[in-house]
Amino acid sequence: MSPPPPPLGRGRKRAAQAFDAALDDAELVAGRASLSQGRWTDVRDLLAATGDDWDRRGHRVTVLAQESATLAWARDWQLAEPESPDAAVLLGCATVERALHGKARPEQARDACRAAAALAPADPTPWLGLLLLERSLGTEDDVVRLFDEVRHRHAGHHHAHHLMVARLAERRAAAGQDPLHEVYDFANWAAEQGPADSPLAILPVVAHAERFRVLAGSGSEATDPVASGHWAGRRARQVMKAAFDWWLEWEHEDHPRRLVDLNFLAHAKVCEGRDAEAAALFHRIAEHATPAPWSYPDRDPYQAFRAARDSVLGTG
């Protein structure tokens, strides 16, 4: 039997309303609710319907894995269907989540993800689970190797590229504002490698925000992103303009993680002082805020998002 949900205090309710990792995936929200009640067959149907849409599969599995009861129900599912790659990958990613919170041994998570990978060699999702783990616990060589495993299976994997940018941004924190920092090179390379309609076009904006997180955290940038001037340089302005222009032309509004990109882009436009452009993005984001980058470097993301949105839209 699954454990009871934690009590919902006022602050927890507010956070749940502000940040839902499922974003606007209504089918995922329904599947997550079913799983919390032990109806893992609904999740089996959800993942079967997702097929080899790898970005959507990764999004759905990692969101489901975050729920406290998922590990227990994934074990039940695997006992019932031991050859199911979907049960195995959900179990692997749920174990990763437990390991990242100190509630499981990292080696357990590694073993579970490797077992899932063996059942579905073409699926990048078990490798995404390992990348999530090693992005926090592993060496840089581990991270690069796992990113290559994901990319070998899906060259434009959205979540994997974001994880790689976040890790690369942490190199050479003492170097300060270096326009030639490797995180910018990587983001530009990835954006150029993708097809014209790839959301990786936004990756240079993500790199800029991730580098701000590192610099502000190390004390070499002001912690107020607007006051820091990090978005005021010529290179930054070029990156933001190119990304916003690309978004205006983008026709694929069904990407499962597009709202992550829109939050990064809205944050950048607020920091740049481009309120009209930010307003267009806030309208598209609606209630689907994400903690990153509004939390960078150490802010309350809910308050930061609401203050920025209210200021731009005049709704405060």
Phi and psi in degrees as GROMACS dihedral restraints (atoms count N, CA, C in turn):
[ dihedral_restraints ]
;  ai    aj    ak    al  type     phi  dphi    fc
    3     4     5     6     1   -72.5    20    10
    4     5     6     7     1   150.0    20    10
    6     7     8     9     1   -69.3    20    10
    7     8     9    10     1   153.6    20    10
    9    10    11    12     1   -66.0    20    10
   10    11    12    13     1   150.8    20    10
   12    13    14    15     1   -67.0    20    10
   13    14    15    16     1   152.7    20    10
   15    16    17    18     1   -65.6    20    10
   16    17    18    19     1   154.9    20    10
   18    19    20    21     1   -62.6    20    10
   19    20    21    22     1   144.4    20    10
   21    22    23    24     1  -100.2    20    10
   22    23    24    25     1    97.4    20    10
   24    25    26    27     1   -79.6    20    10
   25    26    27    28     1   175.6    20    10
   27    28    29    30     1   -61.0    20    10
   28    29    30    31     1   -44.4    20    10
   30    31    32    33     1   -64.7    20    10
   31    32    33    34     1   -38.6    20    10
   33    34    35    36     1   -67.2    20    10
   34    35    36    37     1   -38.4    20    10
   36    37    38    39     1   -61.6    20    10
   37    38    39    40     1   -42.8    20    10
   39    40    41    42     1   -63.3    20    10
   40    41    42    43     1   -43.6    20    10
   42    43    44    45     1   -65.0    20    10
   43    44    45    46     1   -39.3    20    10
   45    46    47    48     1   -64.4    20    10
   46    47    48    49     1   -36.3    20    10
   48    49    50    51     1   -70.5    20    10
   49    50    51    52     1   -34.2    20    10
   51    52    53    54     1   -79.1    20    10
   52    53    54    55     1   -39.8    20    10
   54    55    56    57     1  -128.4    20    10
   55    56    57    58     1   111.6    20    10
   57    58    59    60     1  -124.3    20    10
   58    59    60    61     1   115.5    20    10
   60    61    62    63     1   -60.3    20    10
   61    62    63    64     1   -20.8    20    10
   63    64    65    66     1   -69.9    20    10
   64    65    66    67     1   -16.9    20    10
   66    67    68    69     1    57.2    20    10
   67    68    69    70     1  -126.3    20    10
   69    70    71    72     1  -105.2    20    10
   70    71    72    73     1    23.1    20    10
   72    73    74    75     1   -85.5    20    10
   73    74    75    76     1    92.5    20    10
   75    76    77    78     1   -64.6    20    10
   76    77    78    79     1   -35.5    20    10
   78    79    80    81     1   -66.3    20    10
   79    80    81    82     1   -37.2    20    10
   81    82    83    84     1   -66.3    20    10
   82    83    84    85     1   -42.6    20    10
   84    85    86    87     1   -58.6    20    10
   85    86    87    88     1   -44.0    20    10
   87    88    89    90     1   -66.2    20    10
   88    89    90    91     1   -42.2    20    10
   90    91    92    93     1   -64.3    20    10
   91    92    93    94     1   -39.0    20    10
   93    94    95    96     1   -63.2    20    10
   94    95    96    97     1   -42.0    20    10
   96    97    98    99     1   -64.1    20    10
   97    98    99   100     1   -40.1    20    10
   99   100   101   102     1   -64.1    20    10
  100   101   102   103     1   -42.3    20    10
  102   103   104   105     1   -64.3    20    10
  103   104   105   106     1   -37.1    20    10
  105   106   107   108     1   -64.0    20    10
  106   107   108   109     1   -20.8    20    10
  108   109   110   111     1   -99.8    20    10
  109   110   111   112     1     7.4    20    10
  111   112   113   114     1    88.3    20    10
  112   113   114   115     1     4.8    20    10
  114   115   116   117     1   -90.4    20    10
  115   116   117   118     1    72.6    20    10
  117   118   119   120     1   -70.0    20    10
  118   119   120   121     1   -15.8    20    10
  120   121   122   123     1   -65.0    20    10
  121   122   123   124     1   -30.4    20    10
  123   124   125   126     1   -66.2    20    10
  124   125   126   127     1   -38.2    20    10
  126   127   128   129     1   -70.2    20    10
  127   128   129   130     1   -35.9    20    10
  129   130   131   132     1   -58.0    20    10
  130   131   132   133     1   -44.7    20    10
  132   133   134   135     1   -66.1    20    10
  133   134   135   136     1   -39.2    20    10
  135   136   137   138     1   -61.9    20    10
  136   137   138   139     1   -48.0    20    10
  138   139   140   141     1   -71.4    20    10
  139   140   141   142     1   -32.6    20    10
  141   142   143   144     1   -64.1    20    10
  142   143   144   145     1   -40.6    20    10
  144   145   146   147     1   -69.5    20    10
  145   146   147   148     1   -26.5    20    10
  147   148   149   150     1   -69.0    20    10
  148   149   150   151     1   -33.1    20    10
  150   151   152   153     1    60.3    20    10
  151   152   153   154     1  -137.1    20    10
  153   154   155   156     1  -101.8    20    10
  154   155   156   157     1    29.9    20    10
  156   157   158   159     1   -77.8    20    10
  157   158   159   160     1    87.7    20    10
  159   160   161   162     1   -65.6    20    10
  160   161   162   163     1   -37.5    20    10
  162   163   164   165     1   -64.5    20    10
  163   164   165   166     1   -42.2    20    10
  165   166   167   168     1   -69.2    20    10
  166   167   168   169     1   -39.5    20    10
  168   169   170   171     1   -62.3    20    10
  169   170   171   172     1   -46.2    20    10
  171   172   173   174     1   -61.2    20    10
  172   173   174   175     1   -41.7    20    10
  174   175   176   177     1   -61.8    20    10
  175   176   177   178     1   -48.2    20    10
  177   178   179   180     1   -66.9    20    10
  178   179   180   181     1   -43.6    20    10
  180   181   182   183     1   -65.5    20    10
  181   182   183   184     1   -44.7    20    10
  183   184   185   186     1   -68.9    20    10
  184   185   186   187     1   -33.1    20    10
  186   187   188   189     1   -69.1    20    10
  187   188   189   190     1   -45.3    20    10
  189   190   191   192     1   -60.1    20    10
  190   191   192   193     1   -37.0    20    10
  192   193   194   195     1   -65.6    20    10
  193   194   195   196     1   -20.8    20    10
  195   196   197   198     1   -75.0    20    10
  196   197   198   199     1   -16.9    20    10
  198   199   200   201     1   -76.3    20    10
  199   200   201   202     1   139.1    20    10
  201   202   203   204     1   -63.1    20    10
  202   203   204   205     1   -31.4    20    10
  204   205   206   207     1   -86.6    20    10
  205   206   207   208     1    -6.8    20    10
  207   208   209   210     1   -63.3    20    10
  208   209   210   211     1   -40.6    20    10
  210   211   212   213     1   -58.4    20    10
  211   212   213   214     1   -45.5    20    10
  213   214   215   216     1   -64.7    20    10
  214   215   216   217     1   -43.5    20    10
  216   217   218   219     1   -72.2    20    10
  217   218   219   220     1   -32.4    20    10
  219   220   221   222     1   -65.5    20    10
  220   221   222   223     1   -35.5    20    10
  222   223   224   225     1   -64.5    20    10
  223   224   225   226     1   -42.6    20    10
  225   226   227   228     1   -60.2    20    10
  226   227   228   229     1   -43.9    20    10
  228   229   230   231     1   -61.1    20    10
  229   230   231   232     1   -45.0    20    10
  231   232   233   234     1   -66.6    20    10
  232   233   234   235     1   -33.9    20    10
  234   235   236   237     1   -63.2    20    10
  235   236   237   238     1   -37.7    20    10
  237   238   239   240     1   -75.4    20    10
  238   239   240   241     1   -34.0    20    10
  240   241   242   243     1  -135.5    20    10
  241   242   243   244     1    75.6    20    10
  243   244   245   246     1   -63.3    20    10
  244   245   246   247     1   -19.3    20    10
  246   247   248   249     1   -97.1    20    10
  247   248   249   250     1     7.3    20    10
  249   250   251   252     1   -77.8    20    10
  250   251   252   253     1   116.8    20    10
  252   253   254   255     1   -66.7    20    10
  253   254   255   256     1   -27.5    20    10
  255   256   257   258     1   -69.3    20    10
  256   257   258   259     1   -43.7    20    10
  258   259   260   261     1   -62.0    20    10
  259   260   261   262     1   -40.3    20    10
  261   262   263   264     1   -67.2    20    10
  262   263   264   265     1   -41.9    20    10
  264   265   266   267     1   -71.4    20    10
  265   266   267   268     1   -34.9    20    10
  267   268   269   270     1   -66.9    20    10
  268   269   270   271     1   -40.6    20    10
  270   271   272   273     1   -62.5    20    10
  271   272   273   274     1   -43.3    20    10
  273   274   275   276     1   -61.8    20    10
  274   275   276   277     1   -47.5    20    10
  276   277   278   279     1   -71.4    20    10
  277   278   279   280     1   -32.8    20    10
  279   280   281   282     1   -66.6    20    10
  280   281   282   283     1   -35.4    20    10
  282   283   284   285     1   -69.5    20    10
  283   284   285   286     1   -35.3    20    10
  285   286   287   288     1   -59.2    20    10
  286   287   288   289     1   -47.1    20    10
  288   289   290   291     1   -58.5    20    10
  289   290   291   292     1   -42.5    20    10
  291   292   293   294     1   -64.1    20    10
  292   293   294   295     1   -41.2    20    10
  294   295   296   297     1   -65.0    20    10
  295   296   297   298     1   -39.2    20    10
  297   298   299   300     1   -66.4    20    10
  298   299   300   301     1   -22.3    20    10
  300   301   302   303     1  -102.1    20    10
  301   302   303   304     1    13.9    20    10
  303   304   305   306     1    72.8    20    10
  304   305   306   307     1    19.3    20    10
  306   307   308   309     1  -108.1    20    10
  307   308   309   310     1     3.4    20    10
  309   310   311   312     1  -152.3    20    10
  310   311   312   313     1   156.2    20    10
  312   313   314   315     1   -76.2    20    10
  313   314   315   316     1   137.6    20    10
  315   316   317   318     1   -53.8    20    10
  316   317   318   319     1   -35.2    20    10
  318   319   320   321     1   -66.6    20    10
  319   320   321   322     1   -31.0    20    10
  321   322   323   324     1   -61.9    20    10
  322   323   324   325     1   -43.4    20    10
  324   325   326   327     1   -65.6    20    10
  325   326   327   328     1   -41.9    20    10
  327   328   329   330     1   -61.5    20    10
  328   329   330   331     1   -45.8    20    10
  330   331   332   333     1   -62.2    20    10
  331   332   333   334     1   -41.3    20    10
  333   334   335   336     1   -66.4    20    10
  334   335   336   337     1   -40.6    20    10
  336   337   338   339     1   -69.9    20    10
  337   338   339   340     1   -37.9    20    10
  339   340   341   342     1   -65.9    20    10
  340   341   342   343     1   -37.0    20    10
  342   343   344   345     1   -64.4    20    10
  343   344   345   346     1   -39.5    20    10
  345   346   347   348     1   -65.7    20    10
  346   347   348   349     1   -40.0    20    10
  348   349   350   351     1   -63.2    20    10
  349   350   351   352     1   -35.0    20    10
  351   352   353   354     1   -67.8    20    10
  352   353   354   355     1   -30.4    20    10
  354   355   356   357     1   -78.1    20    10
  355   356   357   358     1   -22.4    20    10
  357   358   359   360     1  -142.3    20    10
  358   359   360   361     1    79.7    20    10
  360   361   362   363     1   -60.3    20    10
  361   362   363   364     1   -25.9    20    10
  363   364   365   366     1   -86.1    20    10
  364   365   366   367     1   -10.6    20    10
  366   367   368   369     1   -83.0    20    10
  367   368   369   370     1   122.3    20    10
  369   370   371   372     1   -77.0    20    10
  370   371   372   373     1    -9.6    20    10
  372   373   374   375     1   -66.3    20    10
  373   374   375   376     1   -41.5    20    10
  375   376   377   378     1   -60.4    20    10
  376   377   378   379     1   -35.1    20    10
  378   379   380   381     1   -71.7    20    10
  379   380   381   382     1   -32.2    20    10
  381   382   383   384     1   -62.1    20    10
  382   383   384   385     1   -42.2    20    10
  384   385   386   387     1   -58.5    20    10
  385   386   387   388     1   -44.7    20    10
  387   388   389   390     1   -64.1    20    10
  388   389   390   391     1   -38.3    20    10
  390   391   392   393     1   -64.8    20    10
  391   392   393   394     1   -40.1    20    10
  393   394   395   396     1   -59.0    20    10
  394   395   396   397     1   -40.5    20    10
  396   397   398   399     1   -67.5    20    10
  397   398   399   400     1   -51.3    20    10
  399   400   401   402     1   -76.9    20    10
  400   401   402   403     1   -19.0    20    10
  402   403   404   405     1   -59.5    20    10
  403   404   405   406     1   -30.0    20    10
  405   406   407   408     1   -99.0    20    10
  406   407   408   409     1   -35.1    20    10
  408   409   410   411     1  -111.0    20    10
  409   410   411   412     1   -18.1    20    10
  411   412   413   414     1   -96.8    20    10
  412   413   414   415     1   177.4    20    10
  414   415   416   417     1   -80.5    20    10
  415   416   417   418     1   168.3    20    10
  417   418   419   420     1   -65.0    20    10
  418   419   420   421     1   -35.1    20    10
  420   421   422   423     1   -61.9    20    10
  421   422   423   424     1   -40.0    20    10
  423   424   425   426     1   -60.6    20    10
  424   425   426   427     1   -45.4    20    10
  426   427   428   429     1   -63.2    20    10
  427   428   429   430     1   -46.2    20    10
  429   430   431   432     1   -62.8    20    10
  430   431   432   433     1   -43.6    20    10
  432   433   434   435     1   -61.6    20    10
  433   434   435   436     1   -43.9    20    10
  435   436   437   438     1   -71.2    20    10
  436   437   438   439     1   -36.4    20    10
  438   439   440   441     1   -60.0    20    10
  439   440   441   442     1   -41.8    20    10
  441   442   443   444     1   -62.9    20    10
  442   443   444   445     1   -37.3    20    10
  444   445   446   447     1   -63.5    20    10
  445   446   447   448     1   -42.8    20    10
  447   448   449   450     1   -64.3    20    10
  448   449   450   451     1   -49.4    20    10
  450   451   452   453     1   -64.6    20    10
  451   452   453   454     1   -31.6    20    10
  453   454   455   456     1   -60.9    20    10
  454   455   456   457     1   -31.6    20    10
  456   457   458   459     1   -92.8    20    10
  457   458   459   460     1   -28.0    20    10
  459   460   461   462     1  -153.0    20    10
  460   461   462   463     1    99.7    20    10
  462   463   464   465     1   -61.2    20    10
  463   464   465   466     1   -29.3    20    10
  465   466   467   468     1  -104.1    20    10
  466   467   468   469     1    27.0    20    10
  468   469   470   471     1   -57.3    20    10
  469   470   471   472     1   116.7    20    10
  471   472   473   474     1   -65.5    20    10
  472   473   474   475     1   -53.8    20    10
  474   475   476   477     1   -63.3    20    10
  475   476   477   478     1   -41.3    20    10
  477   478   479   480     1   -62.0    20    10
  478   479   480   481     1   -40.2    20    10
  480   481   482   483     1   -65.4    20    10
  481   482   483   484     1   -38.5    20    10
  483   484   485   486     1   -64.1    20    10
  484   485   486   487     1   -40.7    20    10
  486   487   488   489     1   -64.4    20    10
  487   488   489   490     1   -39.4    20    10
  489   490   491   492     1   -66.4    20    10
  490   491   492   493     1   -41.4    20    10
  492   493   494   495     1   -62.4    20    10
  493   494   495   496     1   -44.1    20    10
  495   496   497   498     1   -60.6    20    10
  496   497   498   499     1   -40.6    20    10
  498   499   500   501     1   -71.6    20    10
  499   500   501   502     1   -44.2    20    10
  501   502   503   504     1   -63.0    20    10
  502   503   504   505     1   -33.7    20    10
  504   505   506   507     1   -61.5    20    10
  505   506   507   508     1   -22.2    20    10
  507   508   509   510     1   -84.3    20    10
  508   509   510   511     1    -4.8    20    10
  510   511   512   513     1   -69.7    20    10
  511   512   513   514     1   140.9    20    10
  513   514   515   516     1    49.8    20    10
  514   515   516   517     1    57.6    20    10
  516   517   518   519     1   -59.2    20    10
  517   518   519   520     1   -30.7    20    10
  519   520   521   522     1   -76.7    20    10
  520   521   522   523     1    -7.4    20    10
  522   523   524   525     1   -72.9    20    10
  523   524   525   526     1   -16.5    20    10
  525   526   527   528     1    70.5    20    10
  526   527   528   529     1  -151.0    20    10
  528   529   530   531     1   -77.2    20    10
  529   530   531   532     1    83.7    20    10
  531   532   533   534     1  -104.7    20    10
  532   533   534   535     1   107.8    20    10
  534   535   536   537     1   -66.0    20    10
  535   536   537   538     1   -11.9    20    10
  537   538   539   540     1  -101.6    20    10
  538   539   540   541     1    12.8    20    10
  540   541   542   543     1   -58.0    20    10
  541   542   543   544     1   146.3    20    10
  543   544   545   546     1   -63.6    20    10
  544   545   546   547     1   -24.6    20    10
  546   547   548   549     1   -65.4    20    10
  547   548   549   550     1   -33.8    20    10
  549   550   551   552     1   -71.0    20    10
  550   551   552   553     1   -39.8    20    10
  552   553   554   555     1   -61.5    20    10
  553   554   555   556     1   -44.7    20    10
  555   556   557   558     1   -62.7    20    10
  556   557   558   559     1   -46.7    20    10
  558   559   560   561     1   -62.7    20    10
  559   560   561   562     1   -42.1    20    10
  561   562   563   564     1   -64.6    20    10
  562   563   564   565     1   -42.4    20    10
  564   565   566   567     1   -61.0    20    10
  565   566   567   568     1   -47.2    20    10
  567   568   569   570     1   -63.7    20    10
  568   569   570   571     1   -40.2    20    10
  570   571   572   573     1   -63.8    20    10
  571   572   573   574     1   -37.8    20    10
  573   574   575   576     1   -74.1    20    10
  574   575   576   577     1   -30.2    20    10
  576   577   578   579     1   -72.9    20    10
  577   578   579   580     1   -28.4    20    10
  579   580   581   582     1   -74.8    20    10
  580   581   582   583     1   159.8    20    10
  582   583   584   585     1   -65.8    20    10
  583   584   585   586     1   169.4    20    10
  585   586   587   588     1   -60.0    20    10
  586   587   588   589     1   -29.0    20    10
  588   589   590   591     1   -99.5    20    10
  589   590   591   592     1    14.6    20    10
  591   592   593   594     1   -77.1    20    10
  592   593   594   595     1   133.5    20    10
  594   595   596   597     1   -67.3    20    10
  595   596   597   598     1    -6.8    20    10
  597   598   599   600     1   -65.2    20    10
  598   599   600   601     1    -8.6    20    10
  600   601   602   603     1   -60.4    20    10
  601   602   603   604     1   -23.6    20    10
  603   604   605   606     1   -84.5    20    10
  604   605   606   607     1    -8.3    20    10
  606   607   608   609     1   -57.9    20    10
  607   608   609   610     1   -36.0    20    10
  609   610   611   612     1   -60.2    20    10
  610   611   612   613     1   -31.1    20    10
  612   613   614   615     1   -68.0    20    10
  613   614   615   616     1   -42.6    20    10
  615   616   617   618     1   -61.1    20    10
  616   617   618   619     1   -43.0    20    10
  618   619   620   621     1   -60.6    20    10
  619   620   621   622     1   -39.5    20    10
  621   622   623   624     1   -64.8    20    10
  622   623   624   625     1   -41.8    20    10
  624   625   626   627     1   -69.4    20    10
  625   626   627   628     1   -40.7    20    10
  627   628   629   630     1   -65.4    20    10
  628   629   630   631     1   -36.8    20    10
  630   631   632   633     1   -68.6    20    10
  631   632   633   634     1   -35.2    20    10
  633   634   635   636     1   -61.5    20    10
  634   635   636   637     1   -43.2    20    10
  636   637   638   639     1   -53.5    20    10
  637   638   639   640     1   -44.8    20    10
  639   640   641   642     1   -70.4    20    10
  640   641   642   643     1   -46.0    20    10
  642   643   644   645     1   -66.6    20    10
  643   644   645   646     1   -42.9    20    10
  645   646   647   648     1   -67.3    20    10
  646   647   648   649     1   -36.6    20    10
  648   649   650   651     1   -66.4    20    10
  649   650   651   652     1   -29.3    20    10
  651   652   653   654     1   -88.3    20    10
  652   653   654   655     1    -5.2    20    10
  654   655   656   657     1    91.8    20    10
  655   656   657   658     1     2.8    20    10
  657   658   659   660     1   -92.3    20    10
  658   659   660   661     1    -3.1    20    10
  660   661   662   663     1  -131.6    20    10
  661   662   663   664     1   151.2    20    10
  663   664   665   666     1   -62.6    20    10
  664   665   666   667     1   143.2    20    10
  666   667   668   669     1   -75.4    20    10
  667   668   669   670     1   -16.7    20    10
  669   670   671   672     1   -82.1    20    10
  670   671   672   673     1   113.4    20    10
  672   673   674   675     1   -62.6    20    10
  673   674   675   676     1   -30.7    20    10
  675   676   677   678     1   -72.4    20    10
  676   677   678   679     1   -43.0    20    10
  678   679   680   681     1   -74.1    20    10
  679   680   681   682     1   -19.1    20    10
  681   682   683   684     1   -68.5    20    10
  682   683   684   685     1   -26.5    20    10
  684   685   686   687     1    78.8    20    10
  685   686   687   688     1     6.0    20    10
  687   688   689   690     1   -63.1    20    10
  688   689   690   691     1   -26.8    20    10
  690   691   692   693     1  -101.3    20    10
  691   692   693   694     1    11.3    20    10
  693   694   695   696     1   -99.7    20    10
  694   695   696   697     1   -12.3    20    10
  696   697   698   699     1   -73.2    20    10
  697   698   699   700     1   166.5    20    10
  699   700   701   702     1   -63.0    20    10
  700   701   702   703     1   -43.8    20    10
  702   703   704   705     1   -62.5    20    10
  703   704   705   706     1   -43.2    20    10
  705   706   707   708     1   -61.6    20    10
  706   707   708   709     1   -44.2    20    10
  708   709   710   711     1   -62.0    20    10
  709   710   711   712     1   -40.2    20    10
  711   712   713   714     1   -63.3    20    10
  712   713   714   715     1   -43.1    20    10
  714   715   716   717     1   -62.9    20    10
  715   716   717   718     1   -45.5    20    10
  717   718   719   720     1   -66.2    20    10
  718   719   720   721     1   -40.5    20    10
  720   721   722   723     1   -64.3    20    10
  721   722   723   724     1   -45.4    20    10
  723   724   725   726     1   -62.0    20    10
  724   725   726   727     1   -40.7    20    10
  726   727   728   729     1   -68.4    20    10
  727   728   729   730     1   -42.2    20    10
  729   730   731   732     1   -67.1    20    10
  730   731   732   733     1   -42.2    20    10
  732   733   734   735     1   -61.1    20    10
  733   734   735   736     1   -39.8    20    10
  735   736   737   738     1   -63.1    20    10
  736   737   738   739     1   -43.5    20    10
  738   739   740   741     1   -61.7    20    10
  739   740   741   742     1   -38.4    20    10
  741   742   743   744     1   -61.2    20    10
  742   743   744   745     1   -29.3    20    10
  744   745   746   747     1   -94.1    20    10
  745   746   747   748     1   -10.1    20    10
  747   748   749   750     1   -71.4    20    10
  748   749   750   751     1   132.1    20    10
  750   751   752   753     1  -109.3    20    10
  751   752   753   754     1    -3.9    20    10
  753   754   755   756     1   -97.7    20    10
  754   755   756   757     1    84.5    20    10
  756   757   758   759     1   -87.0    20    10
  757   758   759   760     1    11.4    20    10
  759   760   761   762     1  -108.2    20    10
  760   761   762   763     1     7.4    20    10
  762   763   764   765     1   -65.0    20    10
  763   764   765   766     1   132.9    20    10
  765   766   767   768     1   -65.2    20    10
  766   767   768   769     1   -22.3    20    10
  768   769   770   771     1  -116.6    20    10
  769   770   771   772     1    19.1    20    10
  771   772   773   774     1   -63.1    20    10
  772   773   774   775     1   -29.0    20    10
  774   775   776   777     1   -70.2    20    10
  775   776   777   778     1   -24.6    20    10
  777   778   779   780     1   -61.4    20    10
  778   779   780   781     1   -47.7    20    10
  780   781   782   783     1   -62.6    20    10
  781   782   783   784     1   -41.9    20    10
  783   784   785   786     1   -65.8    20    10
  784   785   786   787     1   -33.6    20    10
  786   787   788   789     1   -66.2    20    10
  787   788   789   790     1   -42.2    20    10
  789   790   791   792     1   -62.2    20    10
  790   791   792   793     1   -41.8    20    10
  792   793   794   795     1   -70.9    20    10
  793   794   795   796     1   -39.4    20    10
  795   796   797   798     1   -63.6    20    10
  796   797   798   799     1   -43.0    20    10
  798   799   800   801     1   -58.6    20    10
  799   800   801   802     1   -44.6    20    10
  801   802   803   804     1   -63.3    20    10
  802   803   804   805     1   -41.6    20    10
  804   805   806   807     1   -67.9    20    10
  805   806   807   808     1   -35.2    20    10
  807   808   809   810     1   -64.0    20    10
  808   809   810   811     1   -46.9    20    10
  810   811   812   813     1   -64.4    20    10
  811   812   813   814     1   -30.3    20    10
  813   814   815   816     1   -80.3    20    10
  814   815   816   817     1   -14.1    20    10
  816   817   818   819     1    81.6    20    10
  817   818   819   820     1    20.9    20    10
  819   820   821   822     1   -98.8    20    10
  820   821   822   823     1    78.2    20    10
  822   823   824   825     1   -66.5    20    10
  823   824   825   826     1   -37.6    20    10
  825   826   827   828     1   -64.8    20    10
  826   827   828   829     1   -41.7    20    10
  828   829   830   831     1   -68.6    20    10
  829   830   831   832     1   -40.2    20    10
  831   832   833   834     1   -61.6    20    10
  832   833   834   835     1   -39.9    20    10
  834   835   836   837     1   -60.3    20    10
  835   836   837   838     1   -42.4    20    10
  837   838   839   840     1   -59.8    20    10
  838   839   840   841     1   -38.3    20    10
  840   841   842   843     1   -72.0    20    10
  841   842   843   844     1   -40.5    20    10
  843   844   845   846     1   -63.0    20    10
  844   845   846   847     1   -37.3    20    10
  846   847   848   849     1   -61.2    20    10
  847   848   849   850     1   -40.0    20    10
  849   850   851   852     1   -73.4    20    10
  850   851   852   853     1   -34.8    20    10
  852   853   854   855     1   -68.3    20    10
  853   854   855   856     1   -37.7    20    10
  855   856   857   858     1    55.0    20    10
  856   857   858   859     1  -124.7    20    10
  858   859   860   861     1   -91.4    20    10
  859   860   861   862     1     4.0    20    10
  861   862   863   864     1   -91.2    20    10
  862   863   864   865     1    64.2    20    10
  864   865   866   867     1   -76.9    20    10
  865   866   867   868     1   155.9    20    10
  867   868   869   870     1  -123.5    20    10
  868   869   870   871     1   146.5    20    10
  870   871   872   873     1   -59.0    20    10
  871   872   873   874     1   -42.4    20    10
  873   874   875   876     1   -93.3    20    10
  874   875   876   877     1   135.7    20    10
  876   877   878   879     1   -99.0    20    10
  877   878   879   880     1    12.4    20    10
  879   880   881   882     1   -63.4    20    10
  880   881   882   883     1   -23.1    20    10
  882   883   884   885     1   -82.1    20    10
  883   884   885   886     1   -10.2    20    10
  885   886   887   888     1   -74.2    20    10
  886   887   888   889     1   134.4    20    10
  888   889   890   891     1   -87.8    20    10
  889   890   891   892     1   -26.2    20    10
  891   892   893   894     1  -150.6    20    10
  892   893   894   895     1    34.9    20    10
  894   895   896   897     1   -94.0    20    10
  895   896   897   898     1   160.9    20    10
  897   898   899   900     1   -72.6    20    10
  898   899   900   901     1   112.7    20    10
  900   901   902   903     1   -65.8    20    10
  901   902   903   904     1   -33.5    20    10
  903   904   905   906     1   -63.5    20    10
  904   905   906   907     1   -49.3    20    10
  906   907   908   909     1   -64.5    20    10
  907   908   909   910     1   -40.3    20    10
  909   910   911   912     1   -65.1    20    10
  910   911   912   913     1   -43.5    20    10
  912   913   914   915     1   -63.7    20    10
  913   914   915   916     1   -48.6    20    10
  915   916   917   918     1   -62.9    20    10
  916   917   918   919     1   -41.3    20    10
  918   919   920   921     1   -64.5    20    10
  919   920   921   922     1   -43.4    20    10
  921   922   923   924     1   -65.4    20    10
  922   923   924   925     1   -45.5    20    10
  924   925   926   927     1   -65.0    20    10
  925   926   927   928     1   -44.6    20    10
  927   928   929   930     1   -64.0    20    10
  928   929   930   931     1   -38.8    20    10
  930   931   932   933     1   -64.2    20    10
  931   932   933   934     1   -45.5    20    10
  933   934   935   936     1   -71.2    20    10
  934   935   936   937     1   -41.3    20    10
  936   937   938   939     1   -90.5    20    10
  937   938   939   940     1    -6.7    20    10
  939   940   941   942     1    67.4    20    10
  940   941   942   943     1    35.3    20    10
  942   943   944   945     1  -109.5    20    10
  943   944   945   946     1     7.4    20    10
